[in-house]
């Protein structure tokens, strides 16, 4: 299983990672997916873009209480932000981590649980479907074929090259993703769908550890009720914030 294959990589990362980042603020870029003309997943009147923005803002408020963390949002209101601009923001800010927040949907209404993705080429059909759905947002952008170098979100073979830039950050990304899933499971009591890999455009050009979170399934009536509730958003936000803080502190101890 993909999660099990990560154990060695995470171990190597913890032994070898050194950083001088703690001489300055630890920068976290929070990326609420979709926005504006792009609602994301929809179920009745419930739209993904609103849920993920609410959760991201809650995460940011919690992180800002932690000394030494600076939070940057790719969007803090209901606006459309191009996919390529999201990681450009993170790169311009020289962020230490990039966290893209999304909500899932599936034809099978029984599907439920949280999952966190890192960049990679997956041969798993369900992982590819998630990536295709998230990548398809670029088709809403002006001149997307030119801006994205002819990339076609519906052709799996065109996704392979996207894995290259993120390879140097894979161990750190896995480590952060694993923490997020652990906090979701242990603290928020969510069903754990694991850490997975997928060819996501929004992750591939980020020059730092990067993850894409799927908070749950709008297509599942029970999870939809949880996702729209303030209780659900607060619990999920706290799990994400606690995972990032834990990740930062562990790096700080390793680098001290």
Backbone bond lengths (Angstrom), bond angles and torsions (degrees), N, CA, C in turn:
res aa  C-N    CA-C-N  psi(-1)  N-CA   C-N-CA  omega(-1)  CA-C   N-CA-C  phi
1 X - - - 1.477 - - 1.521 109.42 -
2 X 1.340 116.89 147.12 1.459 121.92 -175.28 1.524 111.49 -55.59
3 X 1.334 117.30 -42.03 1.466 121.46 -177.35 1.526 110.59 -61.45
4 X 1.322 116.89 -41.64 1.452 121.12 -178.64 1.529 111.42 -67.31
5 X 1.326 116.30 -35.63 1.454 120.81 179.86 1.520 111.57 -64.57
6 X 1.341 117.38 -19.53 1.450 121.17 -177.17 1.530 113.43 -80.86
7 X 1.321 118.76 -15.51 1.461 120.49 -171.07 1.524 112.16 -58.36
8 X 1.327 117.18 -44.77 1.458 120.68 -179.77 1.515 111.06 -64.38
9 X 1.332 116.39 -42.97 1.464 120.46 -179.22 1.515 111.33 -61.98
10 X 1.329 116.87 -41.06 1.461 120.59 178.93 1.519 110.60 -65.09
11 X 1.340 116.34 -40.75 1.459 120.33 178.99 1.512 112.18 -61.97
12 X 1.326 116.39 -43.26 1.458 121.07 178.12 1.512 110.69 -62.98
13 X 1.336 115.72 -41.86 1.467 120.60 178.97 1.524 111.20 -58.70
14 X 1.331 117.19 -46.48 1.460 121.04 -176.92 1.522 111.71 -65.24
15 X 1.333 116.97 -32.12 1.455 120.16 -179.17 1.517 112.55 -79.76
16 X 1.334 116.75 -30.52 1.463 119.80 -169.06 1.514 114.93 -107.21
17 X 1.341 117.64 -17.08 1.463 119.73 -171.91 1.520 110.82 -73.34
18 X 1.325 116.85 127.53 1.458 122.23 172.42 1.509 107.99 -130.17
19 X 1.317 116.92 149.18 1.454 120.02 -176.98 1.514 110.87 -153.00
20 X 1.322 115.39 149.67 1.458 120.61 174.44 1.512 110.23 -108.35
21 X 1.347 116.12 12.97 1.456 121.32 -173.28 1.519 112.78 -62.40
22 X 1.336 116.85 -23.32 1.452 118.78 -172.99 1.523 113.48 -79.24
23 X 1.344 115.92 1.15 1.457 118.57 170.26 1.523 110.15 -74.64
24 X 1.320 117.16 -12.96 1.459 122.31 178.76 1.516 108.29 -138.37
25 X 1.317 116.18 -178.29 1.461 119.90 -178.96 1.528 111.56 -62.66
26 X 1.315 114.43 143.88 1.461 122.00 172.56 1.521 106.00 -84.23
27 X 1.324 116.72 114.34 1.458 121.00 -172.74 1.527 111.54 -94.53
28 X 1.317 115.15 125.61 1.455 122.18 178.76 1.525 108.86 -115.61
29 X 1.326 117.03 120.13 1.464 120.87 174.39 1.521 108.19 -97.23
30 X 1.326 115.51 119.23 1.457 122.15 177.52 1.523 108.37 -101.51
31 X 1.313 114.83 128.16 1.460 121.33 -173.85 1.530 110.62 -120.67
32 X 1.339 117.70 92.59 1.469 118.97 173.91 1.526 108.95 -70.03
33 X 1.313 117.24 119.09 1.459 120.65 -175.50 1.518 113.37 -63.20
34 X 1.361 114.22 157.49 1.466 121.61 173.03 1.541 110.83 63.76
35 X 1.322 119.02 -151.56 1.457 121.92 -178.86 1.516 112.81 118.02
36 X 1.314 115.90 153.63 1.459 121.44 178.93 1.511 111.49 61.30
37 X 1.340 116.67 -126.33 1.465 121.53 -177.68 1.523 112.92 -68.11
38 X 1.317 117.05 -11.12 1.469 122.20 -179.55 1.532 109.86 -106.20
39 X 1.349 118.11 102.65 1.465 120.31 -177.25 1.518 113.72 -78.58
40 X 1.338 117.80 -14.45 1.460 120.00 -173.06 1.515 110.17 74.61
41 X 1.320 116.93 -150.33 1.463 120.74 177.46 1.527 109.74 -65.19
42 X 1.331 115.72 143.28 1.467 120.92 -177.46 1.516 109.42 -133.39
43 X 1.330 115.12 137.42 1.465 121.48 172.36 1.519 107.53 -138.44
44 X 1.342 116.58 104.77 1.459 119.86 -174.92 1.514 109.50 63.39
45 X 1.322 116.09 -124.00 1.468 120.58 178.91 1.525 112.72 -91.88
46 X 1.320 116.61 -0.22 1.465 121.24 -177.36 1.524 109.91 -88.23
47 X 1.325 116.21 126.92 1.459 121.38 -178.52 1.524 110.65 -120.90
48 X 1.319 114.23 137.38 1.467 120.77 179.43 1.524 112.18 -55.71
49 X 1.333 116.79 -42.30 1.466 120.18 -173.12 1.521 112.38 -57.47
50 X 1.321 117.62 -34.67 1.472 121.51 -179.06 1.522 110.93 -74.47
51 X 1.321 117.44 -42.96 1.464 121.17 -179.65 1.524 110.83 -61.85
52 X 1.339 116.15 -48.88 1.463 118.47 -174.82 1.534 111.79 -69.08
53 X 1.324 117.12 -31.40 1.466 118.55 175.96 1.518 110.49 -67.08
54 X 1.329 117.02 -44.71 1.464 120.50 178.51 1.528 111.11 -58.94
55 X 1.329 116.41 -44.53 1.466 120.51 -179.09 1.528 110.30 -65.97
56 X 1.329 117.57 -45.18 1.458 120.70 -179.00 1.526 112.10 -60.09
57 X 1.318 116.71 -42.23 1.472 119.87 179.09 1.523 111.13 -65.11
58 X 1.328 116.82 -36.46 1.467 120.47 176.28 1.528 110.80 -66.70
59 X 1.337 116.10 -41.73 1.466 119.94 176.92 1.525 109.83 -59.49
60 X 1.326 116.04 -46.54 1.455 120.58 -179.11 1.518 113.48 -58.72
61 X 1.329 116.46 -43.42 1.470 120.11 179.63 1.521 111.41 -62.61
62 X 1.328 116.17 -38.51 1.467 119.89 178.91 1.529 110.92 -69.11
63 X 1.310 116.85 -41.61 1.465 120.13 -179.61 1.521 112.08 -65.97
64 X 1.313 115.84 -35.59 1.465 119.79 -178.07 1.527 112.65 -67.90
65 X 1.317 116.70 -15.71 1.465 120.41 175.17 1.525 111.94 -78.12
66 X 1.319 115.99 -16.62 1.463 121.88 -179.47 1.525 109.93 -87.35
67 X 1.320 116.61 125.50 1.461 120.72 -179.42 1.531 110.72 -60.83
68 X 1.315 115.76 135.16 1.455 120.43 174.53 1.511 115.25 88.30
69 X 1.330 118.72 8.48 1.461 121.20 177.62 1.525 109.74 -114.09
70 X 1.314 115.44 131.21 1.459 121.56 173.64 1.519 108.22 -113.03
71 X 1.343 117.24 131.96 1.457 122.42 -177.65 1.525 109.96 -107.32
72 X 1.323 115.24 132.39 1.469 122.32 174.18 1.522 107.71 -123.91
73 X 1.324 117.13 134.97 1.467 121.67 178.20 1.519 109.67 -105.92
74 X 1.336 116.39 141.77 1.463 118.67 171.31 1.521 110.23 -75.76
75 X 1.323 115.87 -26.70 1.463 121.59 169.69 1.523 107.60 -154.96
76 X 1.332 115.87 142.03 1.463 120.87 177.98 1.521 111.19 -120.92
77 X 1.335 115.72 4.36 1.461 122.11 177.19 1.534 107.54 -137.71
78 X 1.330 116.11 -179.16 1.459 120.91 -178.20 1.523 110.34 -84.72
79 X 1.339 115.07 76.08 1.467 120.85 179.06 1.527 108.97 -126.52
80 X 1.328 115.80 157.46 1.456 121.62 177.55 1.526 109.00 -88.46
81 X 1.322 116.70 125.56 1.461 122.47 177.51 1.524 107.82 -120.72
82 X 1.320 116.58 127.43 1.459 119.68 179.78 1.525 110.50 -59.90
83 X 1.319 115.73 145.85 1.462 121.12 -177.65 1.522 111.15 -57.89
84 X 1.322 117.34 -46.21 1.464 120.01 -177.94 1.528 111.95 -65.83
85 X 1.342 117.75 -27.45 1.461 121.35 -179.97 1.528 111.21 -70.84
86 X 1.321 117.25 -27.59 1.472 120.95 -176.85 1.524 111.45 -62.70
87 X 1.324 116.83 -48.22 1.465 118.36 178.04 1.524 111.90 -77.26
88 X 1.335 117.90 -25.16 1.459 119.28 173.86 1.530 110.33 -61.06
89 X 1.335 116.24 -39.20 1.476 120.63 177.03 1.521 109.69 -59.83
90 X 1.339 115.77 -47.48 1.466 119.94 -179.48 1.524 111.53 -61.87
91 X 1.318 116.88 -41.48 1.464 120.18 -179.58 1.522 111.67 -68.89
92 X 1.332 117.06 -40.20 1.469 120.43 177.81 1.521 111.37 -61.94
93 X 1.320 115.76 -38.45 1.459 120.77 -178.67 1.526 112.73 -79.75
94 X 1.348 116.28 -5.92 1.467 121.43 -174.78 1.532 110.01 52.38
95 X 1.319 113.89 50.66 1.467 120.63 -177.11 1.523 111.10 -66.02
96 X 1.328 114.62 155.94 1.464 121.08 176.64 1.515 111.67 -91.34
97 X 1.325 117.59 -28.92 1.462 121.54 173.02 1.526 109.11 -146.12
98 X 1.331 114.61 151.36 1.464 122.41 177.21 1.524 106.98 -123.85
99 X 1.339 116.10 123.49 1.462 121.32 -176.03 1.527 109.06 -125.12
100 X 1.324 116.01 110.19 1.462 122.01 179.52 1.536 108.36 -98.61
101 X 1.332 116.40 128.20 1.468 121.68 -172.01 1.523 110.20 -112.96
102 X 1.330 115.00 128.55 1.459 121.63 -175.65 1.524 110.95 -139.40
103 X 1.330 115.43 171.15 1.462 122.81 173.16 1.522 107.34 -125.45
104 X 1.305 116.28 140.49 1.458 123.20 -174.07 1.530 112.34 -89.67
105 X 1.314 115.11 169.02 1.454 122.67 172.93 1.521 107.51 -157.84
106 X 1.332 117.57 149.61 1.459 120.51 -177.86 1.519 110.11 -150.66
107 X 1.332 115.91 154.61 1.459 120.37 175.69 1.521 110.44 -64.95
108 X 1.321 116.02 -34.60 1.463 120.92 179.31 1.531 108.41 -83.13
109 X 1.323 117.17 105.78 1.468 120.86 -171.89 1.525 113.28 -68.79
110 X 1.327 117.24 -12.53 1.465 119.44 177.72 1.525 112.23 -79.21
111 X 1.333 117.73 -15.20 1.463 121.36 -178.92 1.517 110.07 -59.99
112 X 1.335 115.90 135.38 1.459 120.45 -179.11 1.516 110.22 -155.87
113 X 1.317 115.98 165.49 1.454 121.69 176.21 1.512 113.64 112.14
114 X 1.314 114.94 168.18 1.463 122.55 178.60 1.515 109.78 -99.59
115 X 1.325 115.90 149.74 1.460 121.30 173.74 1.518 108.42 -148.25
116 X 1.326 115.00 149.05 1.454 120.02 -179.14 1.522 108.55 -127.29
117 X 1.330 114.95 129.23 1.466 121.61 -175.27 1.519 111.85 -104.62
118 X 1.318 114.32 146.48 1.460 121.81 166.38 1.521 106.62 -117.07
119 X 1.321 116.24 165.11 1.459 119.88 -178.32 1.518 111.02 -69.85
120 X 1.317 116.76 134.58 1.453 120.83 177.24 1.511 110.29 173.67
121 X 1.315 116.38 161.02 1.457 120.80 178.87 1.516 108.47 -90.80
122 X 1.307 116.43 113.01 1.459 121.39 -179.11 1.517 110.45 -101.72
123 X 1.328 114.77 142.93 1.468 120.39 174.14 1.526 110.59 -101.43
124 X 1.327 114.89 7.06 1.455 120.34 178.20 1.527 108.83 -84.25
125 X 1.316 116.68 125.46 1.474 120.44 -175.08 1.519 112.67 -59.68
126 X 1.345 117.75 -41.29 1.461 119.72 -177.33 1.525 111.08 -68.33
127 X 1.338 117.29 -36.35 1.464 120.30 176.96 1.528 110.73 -65.27
128 X 1.333 116.01 -40.38 1.457 119.82 179.06 1.518 111.88 -66.04
129 X 1.322 116.25 -35.99 1.460 119.14 179.20 1.524 111.07 -65.15
130 X 1.341 117.07 -39.92 1.469 120.34 176.73 1.522 109.34 -61.86
131 X 1.337 116.29 -45.90 1.462 120.17 -179.19 1.525 111.58 -63.36
132 X 1.332 116.87 -42.84 1.466 120.03 178.78 1.524 110.80 -59.94
133 X 1.329 116.32 -43.12 1.463 120.06 -178.11 1.530 110.81 -64.37
134 X 1.337 116.89 -45.02 1.463 119.52 -179.34 1.532 110.88 -69.81
135 X 1.332 117.26 -38.50 1.465 120.49 -179.71 1.526 112.79 -69.66
136 X 1.332 116.81 -25.04 1.463 120.13 -175.98 1.525 112.87 -64.08
137 X 1.326 116.96 -14.61 1.472 121.17 178.61 1.526 110.89 -57.51
138 X 1.321 117.59 -31.27 1.469 119.54 -175.97 1.526 111.73 -62.05
139 X 1.322 117.98 -23.41 1.465 120.09 -179.22 1.528 112.21 -68.44
140 X 1.337 116.94 -12.76 1.465 121.10 176.61 1.523 111.84 -83.38
141 X 1.325 116.16 -8.45 1.449 120.53 -175.09 1.524 111.53 -91.53
142 X 1.323 115.84 149.03 1.464 121.72 178.38 1.525 110.18 -65.41
143 X 1.322 116.95 133.88 1.454 123.42 174.52 1.529 112.30 56.39
144 X 1.328 117.18 37.79 1.466 120.65 -173.33 1.526 112.81 -63.68
145 X 1.326 118.23 -32.07 1.472 119.81 -178.09 1.525 111.03 -63.61
146 X 1.317 115.82 -37.49 1.468 119.56 176.94 1.521 111.22 -75.79
147 X 1.327 115.84 -45.65 1.464 120.29 -176.56 1.518 113.24 -63.85
148 X 1.330 116.81 -28.84 1.464 120.82 -177.95 1.522 112.50 -109.85
149 X 1.326 115.72 22.85 1.448 120.73 172.13 1.514 114.91 59.75
150 X 1.323 116.68 34.00 1.456 119.98 179.41 1.517 114.41 79.18
151 X 1.319 117.18 7.02 1.464 120.90 179.39 1.532 110.91 -60.40
152 X 1.315 115.71 132.00 1.460 122.07 178.66 1.521 108.78 -116.62
153 X 1.338 118.33 111.61 1.464 120.71 -176.74 1.519 113.87 -63.61
154 X 1.320 118.09 -14.77 1.462 121.00 -178.91 1.526 114.13 -95.49
155 X 1.333 116.36 -2.79 1.462 120.02 179.23 1.521 109.88 -110.64
156 X 1.325 118.26 103.93 1.472 121.12 -176.97 1.522 113.98 -52.84
157 X 1.332 117.79 -36.11 1.459 119.82 -177.17 1.525 112.13 -65.40
158 X 1.340 117.11 -23.18 1.463 119.50 179.69 1.522 111.82 -80.31
159 X 1.320 117.64 -5.80 1.453 122.24 -178.61 1.519 113.28 -88.06
160 X 1.321 117.53 -18.55 1.458 121.23 -169.77 1.523 112.64 -58.34
161 X 1.326 117.57 -44.23 1.454 120.66 -177.46 1.514 114.09 -65.73
162 X 1.318 118.04 -16.22 1.461 120.15 -177.45 1.525 112.96 -69.60
163 X 1.311 117.83 -15.62 1.472 120.06 -175.61 1.519 112.87 -75.55
164 X 1.323 118.38 -18.64 1.454 121.20 -165.20 1.524 114.68 -66.14
165 X 1.328 118.07 -46.71 1.462 121.02 -173.85 1.520 111.43 -64.20
166 X 1.337 117.45 -36.33 1.457 121.04 -175.08 1.528 114.10 -82.06
167 X 1.333 118.35 -5.19 1.461 120.12 -174.40 1.520 112.98 -57.83
168 X 1.334 117.27 -38.33 1.466 119.62 -176.81 1.522 112.86 -70.31
169 X 1.347 116.40 -14.98 1.464 119.98 -178.64 1.530 112.78 -108.12
170 X 1.326 117.01 8.16 1.462 119.48 -170.12 1.526 112.52 -62.78
171 X 1.329 118.61 -41.88 1.466 120.00 -177.67 1.527 111.16 -63.64
172 X 1.361 115.80 -43.94 1.464 119.21 179.11 1.525 111.12 -65.20
173 X 1.339 116.20 -40.26 1.463 120.15 179.75 1.527 110.93 -63.25
174 X 1.319 116.12 -42.55 1.464 120.97 177.74 1.527 110.46 -61.17
175 X 1.313 115.28 -42.95 1.463 120.02 -178.27 1.530 111.00 -61.90
176 X 1.328 116.49 -45.61 1.465 120.59 178.34 1.522 110.56 -65.43
177 X 1.319 117.58 -44.93 1.468 121.64 -179.87 1.525 111.20 -59.86
178 X 1.321 116.26 -40.49 1.463 120.63 179.89 1.521 111.37 -64.55
179 X 1.317 116.51 -39.22 1.459 120.02 177.40 1.527 111.37 -64.91
180 X 1.316 116.19 -42.89 1.465 120.08 179.80 1.523 110.02 -60.00
181 X 1.323 116.55 -46.43 1.461 119.76 179.83 1.531 111.71 -64.39
182 X 1.311 117.57 -36.79 1.466 120.58 178.33 1.522 111.57 -64.18
183 X 1.330 116.83 -42.61 1.464 120.16 179.08 1.525 111.10 -69.27
184 X 1.328 117.32 -37.20 1.464 119.81 174.83 1.529 110.68 -58.44
185 X 1.323 115.83 -44.31 1.464 121.19 -175.37 1.521 111.97 -74.87
186 X 1.335 116.68 -49.39 1.462 121.10 -172.77 1.522 112.96 -78.31
187 X 1.318 117.26 -39.57 1.465 120.31 -174.27 1.531 112.60 -97.99
188 X 1.325 117.10 -45.06 1.465 119.69 -178.36 1.523 112.53 -89.36
189 X 1.336 116.30 -6.31 1.471 121.49 177.34 1.518 113.21 58.30
190 X 1.332 115.42 41.18 1.454 120.26 177.87 1.525 110.56 -95.68
191 X 1.307 117.26 157.40 1.462 121.93 176.03 1.524 108.84 -71.35
192 X 1.326 115.84 131.68 1.458 122.02 -174.35 1.526 110.81 -93.17
193 X 1.322 116.90 111.01 1.462 122.02 175.02 1.529 111.34 -93.53
194 X 1.321 116.03 -2.37 1.456 120.47 170.30 1.508 116.69 92.80
195 X 1.333 113.51 177.80 1.456 123.03 173.74 1.526 107.27 -92.28
196 X 1.321 116.55 131.49 1.464 120.97 -174.55 1.525 110.06 -134.07
197 X 1.304 115.13 168.84 1.457 119.96 175.50 1.529 109.41 -115.14
198 X 1.308 115.47 149.31 1.454 119.92 178.90 1.516 110.57 -162.05
199 X 1.324 118.08 151.02 1.468 122.13 -178.53 1.522 111.93 -86.07
200 X 1.325 116.03 80.44 1.464 122.14 -177.17 1.527 110.36 -98.21
201 X 1.334 115.64 125.15 1.468 118.92 178.90 1.528 110.99 -60.19
202 X 1.309 117.94 -38.35 1.465 120.93 -175.25 1.530 111.93 -65.18
203 X 1.327 118.56 -18.48 1.458 121.61 179.16 1.526 113.19 -97.85
204 X 1.330 117.87 -27.65 1.459 119.16 -162.08 1.519 114.33 -66.93
205 X 1.336 118.89 -29.64 1.462 120.10 -175.92 1.526 113.00 -102.23
206 X 1.317 117.19 8.70 1.468 120.34 179.77 1.526 110.10 -76.43
207 X 1.321 116.48 125.55 1.463 121.71 -177.67 1.522 110.91 -91.07
208 X 1.322 115.41 48.98 1.465 122.36 179.00 1.529 107.76 -167.56
209 X 1.334 118.53 166.34 1.466 120.19 174.41 1.536 109.94 -55.69
210 X 1.329 116.07 133.00 1.463 120.74 -172.66 1.522 110.74 -142.27
211 X 1.333 115.45 141.91 1.461 120.81 178.28 1.521 109.73 -138.86
212 X 1.332 115.02 155.56 1.459 121.48 173.51 1.523 107.52 -122.36
213 X 1.330 116.24 121.28 1.461 122.75 -176.30 1.518 110.60 -100.46
214 X 1.326 115.83 135.52 1.467 122.09 169.16 1.528 106.54 -110.71
215 X 1.334 116.29 111.95 1.464 122.17 -171.25 1.526 114.31 -72.77
216 X 1.319 117.15 -20.84 1.457 120.90 -174.96 1.518 108.49 157.35
217 X 1.325 116.28 -175.72 1.460 121.54 -172.89 1.526 112.17 -111.74
218 X 1.346 115.11 118.84 1.463 119.30 173.78 1.524 110.91 -65.97
219 X 1.307 116.82 -24.89 1.464 121.68 -178.65 1.525 112.97 -75.02
220 X 1.322 117.16 -10.01 1.458 122.30 176.35 1.530 108.24 -100.63
221 X 1.309 118.16 119.87 1.471 121.22 -172.21 1.529 112.35 -60.66
222 X 1.329 116.54 -38.17 1.472 119.49 -179.76 1.520 110.95 -67.26
223 X 1.326 115.92 -45.33 1.464 118.66 179.75 1.517 111.68 -70.18
224 X 1.311 117.39 -34.26 1.469 120.04 177.67 1.525 110.15 -59.18
225 X 1.316 117.26 -44.13 1.474 121.01 178.62 1.523 110.60 -61.48
226 X 1.320 116.44 -39.47 1.466 121.09 179.21 1.526 110.64 -67.33
227 X 1.329 116.92 -43.77 1.464 121.87 -175.99 1.523 113.19 -66.28
228 X 1.314 117.35 -32.09 1.472 119.37 -179.64 1.519 112.37 -86.15
229 X 1.329 117.71 -12.53 1.462 120.73 -178.21 1.522 110.99 -80.38
230 X 1.307 116.29 150.63 1.462 119.85 176.97 1.522 110.18 -65.03
231 X 1.312 116.70 -35.68 1.468 120.89 177.40 1.529 110.42 -59.39
232 X 1.323 116.27 -48.36 1.453 120.35 -179.43 1.516 112.23 -62.37
233 X 1.323 116.52 -48.11 1.466 120.35 -179.83 1.523 111.38 -61.08
234 X 1.334 116.26 -40.50 1.462 120.54 -179.24 1.517 111.42 -66.55
235 X 1.329 117.29 -43.66 1.470 120.82 179.84 1.522 111.54 -65.32
236 X 1.319 117.12 -42.94 1.462 120.73 179.58 1.527 110.80 -65.90
237 X 1.329 116.44 -42.19 1.461 120.47 179.23 1.522 111.20 -63.11
238 X 1.306 116.76 -41.80 1.472 120.30 179.64 1.527 110.70 -64.30
239 X 1.321 116.97 -40.20 1.466 120.28 178.63 1.524 110.90 -61.83
240 X 1.330 116.69 -44.04 1.469 120.41 179.81 1.528 110.31 -65.20
241 X 1.327 116.61 -47.28 1.463 120.26 -179.09 1.523 111.30 -62.14
242 X 1.318 117.31 -44.60 1.468 120.59 179.72 1.528 111.48 -62.33
243 X 1.339 116.25 -37.64 1.466 120.09 178.69 1.529 111.00 -65.44
244 X 1.332 116.71 -42.60 1.470 120.11 179.60 1.523 110.47 -65.84
245 X 1.320 116.57 -43.19 1.472 120.57 178.52 1.524 110.59 -62.22
246 X 1.322 116.86 -44.25 1.458 121.50 178.21 1.529 110.81 -61.19
247 X 1.316 115.95 -42.93 1.470 121.84 177.83 1.527 110.18 -60.30
248 X 1.322 116.87 -47.77 1.470 121.39 179.77 1.530 111.03 -60.52
249 X 1.315 116.63 -46.31 1.464 120.26 -178.34 1.522 111.66 -63.64
250 X 1.334 116.44 -37.41 1.458 119.84 179.17 1.530 110.72 -66.77
251 X 1.327 116.30 -40.15 1.475 119.46 175.55 1.523 110.41 -63.54
252 X 1.314 115.91 -39.40 1.445 120.88 -179.47 1.524 110.57 -63.01
253 X 1.316 117.12 -42.62 1.471 120.63 178.34 1.528 110.10 -66.26
254 X 1.324 117.10 -40.09 1.469 120.18 -179.32 1.518 112.24 -66.97
255 X 1.342 115.92 -30.85 1.455 119.91 -177.72 1.510 114.53 -91.84
256 X 1.325 116.06 -3.88 1.476 118.54 -176.76 1.517 112.31 -84.59
